[in-house]
Amino acid sequence: MTITEHIQPLLETKRIPAALVAAFLLQTAGALFWAGSAAERITVLENRADANQTAIERVAVLEERSRTMQQSLDRIEAELDRITEQKTASPE
């Protein structure tokens, strides 16, 4: 049974204007199209969020490495300062 076979008796018995049926069909088609495009946009945003999460994790690792290097550099500078002070305190 096709859609016209379902609609035709409604049009004859209850006198629903054909323009109203057409409007409902167009609105339904528009809503389905809009929902499909919204789902596509959501998928794109989710993919971007996943990519951003990966970048955030990489930045966190780099920050930790940078912090470790800074601590090492501070220790080296402190040792150099200590050595320099010893040399200036005890002239040979």
TORPAVEX-681206 format. One record per residue: residue number from 0; residue in one letter; x, y negated, z negated of N, C-alpha, C in turn. Coordinates in steps of 0.1 Angstrom, whole numbers. Example, Ala and Ser with C-alpha at 12.3 -4.5 7.8 and 13.67 -1.06 7.14 Angstrom:
# TORPAVEX-681206
- 0, a, 132, 57, -78, 123, 45, -78, 132, 33, -78
- 1, s, 128, 22, -71, 137, 11, -71, 129, 0, -79
# end
This chain:
# TORPAVEX-681206
- 0, m, 8, 12, 0, 0, 0, 0, 9, -12, 0
- 1, t, 7, -21, 9, 15, -33, 11, 9, -45, 2
- 2, i, 17, -55, 1, 13, -67, -7, 1, -73, -1
- 3, t, 0, -73, 12, -12, -80, 18, -25, -72, 14
- 4, e, -24, -59, 13, -35, -51, 10, -40, -54, -5
- 5, h, -30, -57, -13, -34, -61, -27, -40, -75, -28
- 6, i, -34, -84, -20, -38, -98, -21, -51, -100, -14
- 7, q, -53, -94, -3, -65, -96, 5, -78, -94, -3
- 8, p, -80, -84, -11, -92, -83, -18, -94, -94, -29
- 9, l, -83, -98, -34, -84, -109, -44, -88, -122, -37
- 10, l, -83, -124, -25, -87, -136, -18, -102, -136, -14
- 11, e, -107, -124, -11, -121, -123, -7, -131, -123, -19
- 12, t, -127, -116, -30, -137, -115, -41, -136, -127, -51
- 13, k, -124, -132, -54, -123, -142, -64, -121, -156, -58
- 14, r, -119, -156, -45, -118, -169, -38, -105, -177, -43
- 15, i, -94, -170, -43, -81, -177, -47, -76, -183, -34
- 16, p, -73, -196, -34, -69, -202, -22, -55, -196, -17
- 17, a, -54, -195, -5, -41, -189, 1, -29, -198, -2
- 18, a, -32, -211, -3, -21, -220, -6, -16, -218, -20
- 19, l, -25, -214, -29, -21, -211, -43, -12, -198, -44
- 20, v, -16, -188, -36, -9, -176, -36, 5, -178, -30
- 21, a, 5, -186, -19, 18, -190, -13, 27, -197, -23
- 22, a, 21, -207, -30, 29, -214, -40, 35, -205, -51
- 23, f, 27, -196, -56, 32, -186, -66, 43, -178, -60
- 24, l, 42, -173, -48, 52, -165, -42, 65, -173, -40
- 25, l, 64, -186, -35, 75, -194, -33, 82, -197, -47
- 26, q, 74, -200, -57, 80, -203, -70, 87, -190, -76
- 27, t, 81, -179, -74, 88, -166, -78, 101, -164, -71
- 28, a, 101, -166, -58, 113, -164, -50, 124, -175, -54
- 29, g, 119, -187, -57, 129, -197, -62, 135, -194, -75
- 30, a, 126, -189, -84, 131, -185, -97, 141, -173, -97
- 31, l, 138, -164, -88, 148, -153, -86, 161, -157, -80
- 32, f, 160, -166, -71, 172, -172, -65, 180, -179, -75
- 33, w, 174, -188, -83, 180, -195, -93, 187, -186, -104
- 34, a, 180, -176, -108, 185, -167, -118, 198, -160, -112
- 35, g, 197, -156, -99, 209, -150, -93, 221, -159, -93
- 36, s, 219, -171, -89, 230, -181, -89, 235, -184, -103
- 37, a, 226, -185, -112, 230, -187, -126, 239, -175, -131
- 38, a, 235, -163, -128, 243, -152, -132, 256, -152, -126
- 39, e, 257, -156, -113, 270, -157, -107, 279, -168, -113
- 40, r, 273, -179, -117, 281, -190, -124, 286, -185, -137
- 41, i, 278, -177, -144, 281, -172, -157, 293, -162, -156
- 42, t, 293, -154, -146, 303, -144, -143, 317, -152, -140
- 43, v, 316, -162, -132, 328, -170, -130, 333, -176, -142
- 44, l, 325, -182, -151, 329, -188, -163, 335, -178, -173
- 45, e, 329, -166, -173, 335, -155, -182, 349, -151, -177
- 46, n, 351, -150, -164, 364, -147, -158, 374, -158, -162
- 47, r, 370, -171, -161, 379, -181, -165, 382, -181, -179
- 48, a, 373, -178, -188, 375, -177, -202, 385, -166, -205
- 49, d, 384, -154, -198, 394, -144, -200, 408, -148, -196
- 50, a, 409, -155, -185, 422, -160, -180, 427, -170, -190
- 51, n, 419, -179, -196, 423, -188, -206, 428, -181, -218
- 52, q, 421, -171, -222, 425, -163, -234, 439, -158, -233
- 53, t, 442, -153, -221, 455, -147, -218, 466, -158, -219
- 54, a, 463, -170, -214, 472, -181, -215, 474, -186, -229
- 55, i, 463, -186, -237, 464, -190, -251, 473, -180, -259
- 56, e, 472, -167, -256, 480, -157, -263, 495, -159, -259
- 57, r, 497, -162, -246, 511, -164, -242, 517, -177, -249
- 58, v, 509, -187, -250, 514, -199, -256, 517, -197, -271
- 59, a, 509, -189, -278, 511, -185, -292, 525, -178, -293
- 60, v, 527, -169, -284, 540, -161, -284, 552, -171, -282
- 61, l, 550, -180, -272, 561, -190, -270, 563, -199, -281
- 62, e, 553, -203, -288, 554, -212, -300, 562, -204, -311
- 63, e, 559, -192, -313, 566, -184, -323, 581, -183, -320
- 64, r, 584, -180, -307, 598, -179, -303, 605, -193, -305
- 65, s, 598, -203, -301, 604, -217, -303, 607, -220, -318
- 66, r, 598, -216, -326, 600, -218, -341, 612, -210, -346
- 67, t, 613, -198, -341, 625, -189, -345, 638, -195, -340
- 68, m, 638, -200, -327, 650, -207, -322, 653, -219, -330
- 69, q, 643, -227, -334, 646, -239, -342, 652, -236, -355
- 70, q, 647, -225, -362, 652, -221, -374, 667, -217, -373
- 71, s, 670, -209, -362, 684, -205, -359, 692, -217, -357
- 72, l, 688, -227, -349, 695, -239, -347, 698, -247, -360
- 73, d, 688, -247, -368, 689, -254, -381, 700, -248, -389
- 74, r, 700, -234, -390, 711, -227, -397, 725, -230, -391
- 75, i, 726, -230, -378, 739, -232, -371, 743, -246, -374
- 76, e, 734, -256, -374, 738, -270, -376, 743, -271, -391
- 77, a, 736, -265, -400, 739, -266, -414, 753, -260, -416
- 78, e, 756, -249, -410, 769, -242, -411, 780, -251, -405
- 79, l, 777, -257, -394, 787, -266, -388, 789, -279, -397
- 80, d, 779, -284, -402, 780, -295, -412, 789, -291, -424
- 81, r, 787, -279, -429, 795, -274, -440, 809, -273, -436
- 82, i, 812, -267, -425, 826, -266, -420, 832, -279, -418
- 83, t, 825, -288, -412, 830, -302, -410, 834, -309, -423
- 84, e, 825, -308, -432, 827, -314, -446, 840, -308, -452
- 85, q, 841, -295, -451, 853, -288, -457, 866, -293, -451
- 86, k, 866, -295, -438, 878, -300, -431, 881, -314, -435
- 87, t, 871, -323, -436, 874, -336, -440, 877, -338, -455
- 88, a, 872, -329, -463, 875, -329, -477, 889, -325, -480
- 89, s, 894, -315, -473, 908, -310, -475, 917, -313, -463
- 90, p, 922, -324, -462, 931, -327, -450, 944, -319, -451
- 91, e, 948, -315, -440, 960, -307, -439, 972, -314, -434
# end
